[in-house]
């Protein structure tokens, strides 16, 4: 029996029992659609998280003071990072930008309105290092950053909460009771979940240290390198430099911590892969259920067509021909179901952000191909037993059936 005749016979059998074929394919359709939609959600979430991290700066090292205490009992945070430390880091090779940072929260007031906002004191290098852009106005100059100038750059959410539709430039706001002149407004980045960069005030470093917080140490030093490839080496150089500056002995632990952005991105990627595997596995269970449905339908079909199988064998059909016929029927059901499920999954992935704007989905071609291939594989796996059973029927017994 020629192959195309087997395919035509299989298709005729499926068309003759439309409702049964559709019900058998339903599990595959739901399974493939669920796999594609779930993987699209996972891919979208990963892209969204990585973009948010990248929006806070690229090729970053964040240096913070370590904890202090003895005997395993920690009593607070070290106060050992200084402006001189930040200045010394500038000379390390492959370092492009360094921004000393003091941060906290402060009460910001404009006439009758007030808001508690995140406050950052830093140099003029902070905005480019952290990928901030000015929407209105300007950044503060090096002279303003190194002096006690009372100027501020506000986030767009802060401006909206305090000033509404009023033009914020050159307006005076009170930050912890001290007057500051607004010289710029940041371009919106969107809420990051754990931190909203659109709701903050950025002021010069010396002004923050002396007038707002009354401290002589830094809370953080942000460092940007010229490429991600040198992050580890620069981190090692900074560690060596700060240990010398802080006069730490060989057996002393570091009194500071350095957070590598590449490590954060790697951690996020690992967690995202686990999340993707989990979602894909959950959705894949429905594919297996669909495969069991195909096996059940094919077993019923073999029973109903026992006499047909006997006639085919009596006129010369071989066992392998019968096996191929029923196996191709199972593959057709799973393949067509996989294609319909793929279209349904892509449609669902596109519709999810419309219904839930906070979700981001990203359909990837490999996931579509994987889902359809897995569906066909399920058809072959669960269709083989019924096909083998049909091929092994004795023609005489088959002809005598019913």
C-alpha positions in Angstrom: 0.0 0.0 0.0 1.5 3.3 -1.1 2.1 5.9 1.5 -0.2 8.5 0.0 -3.0 6.0 -0.1 -2.5 5.4 3.6 -2.6 9.1 4.3 -5.8 9.6 2.3 -7.4 6.6 4.0 -6.4 8.0 7.4 -7.9 11.5 6.6 -11.1 9.9 5.3 -11.5 8.1 8.5 -11.0 11.2 10.6 -13.4 13.2 8.4 -16.0 10.5 8.7 -16.0 10.9 12.5 -15.7 14.7 12.8 -17.0 15.1 16.3 -15.0 12.2 17.7 -11.8 13.6 16.0 -12.4 17.1 17.3 -12.9 15.8 20.9 -9.8 13.7 20.6 -7.8 16.8 19.4 -9.3 19.1 22.1 -6.7 18.0 24.7 -3.9 18.6 22.3 -5.3 22.0 21.3 -5.6 23.1 24.9 -2.2 21.6 25.8 -0.3 23.3 23.0 -2.1 26.6 23.5 -1.4 26.5 27.2 2.3 25.7 26.7 2.8 28.6 24.2 0.8 31.1 26.3 2.7 30.1 29.5 6.1 30.3 27.9 5.1 33.7 26.4 4.2 35.0 29.8 7.5 33.7 31.3 9.6 35.2 28.4 7.7 38.5 28.7 8.3 38.6 32.5 12.0 37.9 32.0 12.4 40.6 29.4 10.5 43.1 31.6 12.6 42.4 34.7 15.9 42.6 32.8 14.8 45.8 31.1 13.9 47.3 34.4 17.3 46.4 35.9 19.1 47.7 32.8 17.1 50.9 33.0 18.8 51.6 36.4 22.2 51.6 34.6 24.4 49.2 32.6 27.8 47.7 33.5 27.4 48.7 37.1 29.2 48.0 40.3 27.5 49.2 43.5 29.7 49.6 46.6 28.1 49.9 50.0 29.5 49.8 53.5 29.5 46.5 55.3 27.9 45.6 58.6 29.7 46.3 61.8 29.8 44.1 64.9 31.8 41.4 66.6 31.3 37.7 67.4 28.7 37.3 64.8 26.5 40.0 66.3 25.9 42.9 63.9 24.9 46.2 65.4 24.6 48.4 62.3 26.2 49.6 59.1 29.8 50.8 58.7 30.3 54.5 58.1 33.6 54.1 56.2 33.0 55.1 52.6 34.2 58.6 51.8 34.3 61.0 48.9 38.1 60.3 48.8 37.3 56.6 48.2 35.1 57.6 45.3 37.8 59.9 43.9 40.4 57.2 44.1 38.2 54.7 42.2 38.2 57.1 39.2 41.8 56.2 38.5 41.2 52.4 38.1 41.4 51.2 34.5 38.2 50.6 32.6 36.2 52.8 35.0 34.2 55.3 33.0 32.0 57.0 35.6 31.9 57.2 39.4 29.0 58.7 41.4 29.2 59.1 45.2 25.7 58.7 46.7 23.9 59.5 49.9 20.3 58.6 49.9 17.3 58.3 52.1 13.8 59.8 52.3 12.7 63.3 53.0 9.5 65.4 53.3 9.0 67.5 50.2 6.6 70.4 50.4 5.1 72.7 47.8 2.7 75.3 49.2 -0.2 73.2 50.7 1.0 69.9 49.3 3.6 67.6 50.7 5.0 64.1 49.9 7.5 61.7 51.4 9.9 60.9 48.6 13.2 59.1 48.0 16.1 61.6 48.1 19.4 61.1 46.4 22.5 63.3 46.8 25.1 62.8 44.2 27.4 64.3 41.6 26.7 65.4 38.0 27.8 61.9 36.9 24.8 60.2 38.6 22.2 60.8 35.9 24.2 59.4 32.9 25.5 56.5 35.1 22.0 55.5 36.1 20.6 56.1 32.6 18.4 59.0 33.6 17.4 61.6 31.1 16.2 65.2 31.6 12.7 65.8 30.3 12.6 69.5 31.2 15.3 71.8 32.4 18.9 70.7 33.0 21.3 68.6 35.2 23.2 70.4 37.9 26.8 71.4 37.1 30.0 70.3 38.8 30.2 73.6 40.5 26.7 73.1 41.9 27.5 69.5 42.9 30.7 70.5 44.7 29.1 73.5 46.5 26.2 74.0 48.8 23.8 74.9 46.1 20.1 74.3 46.9 19.0 73.0 43.5 16.9 69.9 42.9 15.9 67.6 40.0 12.5 65.9 40.5 10.9 62.8 39.1 7.8 63.2 37.0 5.6 61.5 39.6 6.9 63.8 42.3 6.1 66.8 40.1 2.6 65.5 39.3 1.8 64.8 43.0 3.1 68.2 44.3 2.5 70.6 41.4 -0.1 69.1 39.2 -0.1 70.9 35.8 2.0 73.8 37.0 5.4 74.3 35.3 7.9 73.0 38.0 11.0 74.8 36.6 12.4 77.5 38.9 9.7 76.8 41.5 10.8 76.6 45.1 10.1 73.5 47.2 10.9 72.7 50.8 12.9 69.6 51.4 13.0 68.8 55.1 12.3 72.5 55.7 15.1 73.8 53.4 14.2 75.7 50.3 15.4 74.2 47.0 15.0 75.5 43.5 13.8 73.0 40.9 16.1 73.1 37.9 15.0 69.9 36.1 12.5 67.1 35.7 13.5 63.5 34.9 12.0 61.6 31.9 9.6 58.9 33.1 11.0 55.3 33.5 8.0 53.6 35.2 7.6 52.0 38.6 10.1 49.3 39.2 8.1 47.6 41.9 10.6 47.8 44.7 11.6 51.3 43.8 9.9 54.1 41.8 12.6 56.2 40.0 9.8 58.6 38.9 9.1 59.6 42.5 12.4 61.0 43.8 14.4 64.2 44.3 18.1 64.4 43.3 20.2 67.1 44.8 24.0 67.9 44.9 26.1 65.6 47.0 27.6 68.2 49.4 24.2 69.8 50.0 22.7 66.5 50.8 25.6 65.5 53.2 25.8 68.8 55.1 22.3 70.4 54.9 19.9 67.5 54.6 21.5 64.5 56.4 24.3 66.0 58.4 26.8 63.2 57.7 30.4 63.0 56.4 30.3 59.5 54.8 28.7 58.0 51.8 25.9 55.4 51.7 26.9 54.1 48.3 29.4 54.5 45.5 28.2 53.7 42.0 30.7 52.7 39.4 30.3 52.2 35.6 32.8 50.3 33.5 33.3 50.6 29.7 32.0 47.0 29.1 30.4 44.1 31.0 33.4 41.9 30.2 35.6 43.8 32.7 33.2 44.0 35.6 34.8 41.1 37.5 38.4 42.5 37.0 37.3 46.0 38.0 35.5 44.6 41.1 38.8 42.9 42.1 40.8 46.1 41.6 38.3 48.1 43.6 38.4 45.6 46.4 42.2 45.7 46.5 42.1 49.5 46.5 39.5 50.0 49.2 41.2 47.4 51.5 44.4 49.4 51.2 42.7 52.7 51.9 40.8 51.2 54.8 44.0 49.7 56.2 42.6 46.2 56.4 45.0 43.4 57.4 45.2 40.2 55.3 43.0 38.2 57.7 40.5 41.0 58.1 37.2 40.7 56.2 36.1 43.4 53.8 34.3 46.3 55.6 32.3 47.0 52.4 30.2 45.0 49.9 30.3 45.2 46.1 27.2 44.2 44.1 27.9 43.2 40.5 25.1 43.9 38.1 26.2 41.0 36.0 25.6 38.7 39.0 22.2 40.2 39.5 21.3 39.7 35.8 22.6 36.1 36.0 20.5 35.4 39.1 17.4 36.8 37.4 18.0 34.7 34.3 18.4 31.6 36.4 15.2 32.3 38.3 13.4 33.1 35.1 14.6 29.8 33.5 13.2 27.9 36.5 10.0 29.8 36.3 9.7 29.0 32.6 10.4 25.3 33.2 7.7 25.3 35.9 5.1 26.9 33.7 6.0 24.8 30.7 5.8 21.6 32.8 2.4 22.5 34.2 1.0 23.3 30.8 2.7 20.1 29.4 0.6 18.0 31.7 -2.5 18.9 29.6 -0.6 17.6 26.5 -0.1 14.3 28.2 -3.8 14.2 29.1 -4.6 15.0 25.4 -2.4 12.1 24.4 -4.3 9.7 26.6 -7.5 10.9 25.0 -6.0 10.1 21.5 -5.1 6.6 22.7 -8.6 6.1 24.0 -10.2 7.2 20.8 -7.8 5.1 18.7 -8.5 2.0 20.7 -12.3 2.5 20.1 -11.6 3.1 16.4 -9.6 -0.2 16.2 -12.5 -2.1 17.8 -15.0 -0.5 15.5 -13.0 -1.2 12.4 -12.0 -4.8 13.1 -13.8 -6.2 10.1 -12.2 -3.5 7.9 -8.8 -4.5 9.1 -9.6 -8.2 8.4 -10.7 -7.4 4.9 -7.5 -5.3 4.2 -5.3 -8.2 5.5 -7.3 -10.7 3.5 -6.6 -8.8 0.2 -2.9 -8.5 0.9 -2.3 -5.7 3.4 0.7 -6.3 5.6 1.0 -5.7 9.3 3.2 -2.7 8.7 0.6 -1.2 6.4 -2.1 -1.4 9.1 0.4 -0.1 11.7 1.2 2.9 9.5 -2.4 3.7 8.7 -3.5 3.9 12.4 -0.3 5.6 13.4 -0.7 8.3 10.7 -4.3 8.9 11.9 -3.0 9.5 15.4 -0.2 11.8 14.1 -2.8 13.7 12.0 -5.0 14.3 15.0 -2.1 15.5 17.1 -0.5 17.5 14.3 -3.7 19.3 13.4 -4.6 19.8 17.0 -1.1 21.2 17.6 -1.5 23.7 14.8 -4.8 24.9 16.0 -3.5 25.0 19.6 -0.5 27.0 18.4 -2.7 29.6 16.8 -4.9 29.7 20.0 -1.8 30.1 22.2 -0.4 32.9 20.1 -3.8 34.6 20.2 -4.0 34.2 23.9 -0.5 35.6 24.4 -1.4 38.6 22.4 -4.6 39.2 24.2 -3.3 38.9 27.8 -1.6 42.3 27.8 -4.8 43.9 26.5 -6.8 42.4 29.4 -4.1 42.7 32.0 -1.8 45.7 31.1 0.6 44.9 33.9 1.5 41.6 32.1 4.0 41.5 29.3 4.1 38.5 26.9 6.6 37.6 24.3 5.9 34.7 21.9 9.1 33.0 20.8 9.4 30.8 17.7 11.3 28.0 19.4 8.5 27.6 22.0 6.0 27.3 19.2 8.0 24.8 17.3 8.7 22.9 20.5 5.0 22.7 21.5 3.9 21.5 18.0 6.8 18.9 17.9 5.9 17.7 21.4 2.2 17.4 20.3 3.2 15.2 17.3 5.5 13.2 19.5 2.6 12.6 22.0 0.5 11.5 19.0 3.1 9.0 18.0 3.7 7.7 21.5 0.1 7.3 22.5 -1.0 6.2 19.0 1.5 3.4 18.6 -0.1 0.9 21.0 -3.6 1.1 19.3 -1.8 0.9 15.9 0.2 -2.1 17.0 -2.9 -3.8 18.3 -4.6 -3.3 15.0 -1.6 -4.6 13.1 -1.5 -7.8 15.2 -5.2 -8.7 14.7 -5.7 -12.2 13.1 -7.4 -11.7 9.8 -9.7 -14.7 10.2 -10.8 -13.6 13.7 -11.2 -10.1 12.4 -13.5 -11.2 9.5 -15.6 -13.2 11.9 -15.9 -10.2 14.3 -19.6 -9.3 14.7 
